[in-house]
């Protein structure tokens, strides 16, 4: 999709996904605090630019996209029905793609190239690798896989094994590392000893990219190059985008371990504010259009939530708990 669009169209599509994600996160936080949503709630404040960019250059049905727990903006860019599916997942709707059998962030649509993520850190990188390897073995070319992980996940054994395989097989995978500077409450200084996480990609034998994950246009530009290189047969790519998680690890966490001065510094670099300013300066968006986009996003969230809450939930005594919707031959 994004590869054949002009950059202004790509940027506007990504920005719309960011607006939807922020509106959804804001509403979800309120519902959680009101006791209307149960289980884990993991928001993406501060991650929106990286998340949206990670999906906007991909093509649904051709490529593979594996978002992590905070990539709601990427989900909204990847799929027009992502907002409704997310609401259905949180409220256990039987009409959702998971049939109400799993909740919150653990939903996906493998038939369209979007495997359902699991909580085990690093486990999904190998799934993306396997899906791309399967395409190669079936003679399919031109596809790209994007595996989204966090800085903490780069220290997990499953990630190392998967990245080693990706590099050895030269699979067209872009590993997107959103470095939000904390693995839950553990700061970068206690996570790894290398000077820069970009060095880890080089260690695997991947081409390594870096960007400021709060700078919307820079992130788009770097992501576009990484996806292009992977698609053009230049091997796997490793991309590190640095930002800050502007909320707790989950809504149960107050993030008190993040220094106040760091929070204040990044409050001035909110990815949505930066993106809006950049789009206005470019003349790709007017103030009126930006305000309307925000309002439409909030309305879309309200409608999706209202629909999901009206839908029937599964009856545990009669439901078929088998996974029957995924045909691996079509991946």
Secondary structure as UniProt FT lines:
FT   HELIX           2..4
FT   HELIX           7..33
FT   TURN            34..35
FT   TURN            45..47
FT   HELIX           48..56
FT   TURN            60..62
FT   STRAND          64..66
FT   TURN            69..70
FT   HELIX           72..78
FT   TURN            80..81
FT   HELIX           82..91
FT   TURN            94..95
FT   TURN            97..100
FT   TURN            104..105
FT   HELIX           110..112
FT   TURN            121..122
FT   HELIX           123..137
FT   TURN            138..139
FT   STRAND          145..150
FT   HELIX           152..155
FT   HELIX           157..169
FT   STRAND          173..179
FT   STRAND          182..183
FT   TURN            184..185
FT   STRAND          186..187
FT   HELIX           188..190
FT   HELIX           198..204
FT   STRAND          207..212
FT   TURN            213..214
FT   HELIX           216..231
FT   TURN            232..233
FT   STRAND          237..242
FT   TURN            251..252
FT   TURN            256..257
FT   HELIX           260..267
FT   TURN            268..269
FT   HELIX           271..282
FT   HELIX           287..310
FT   TURN            316..318
FT   HELIX           328..330
//
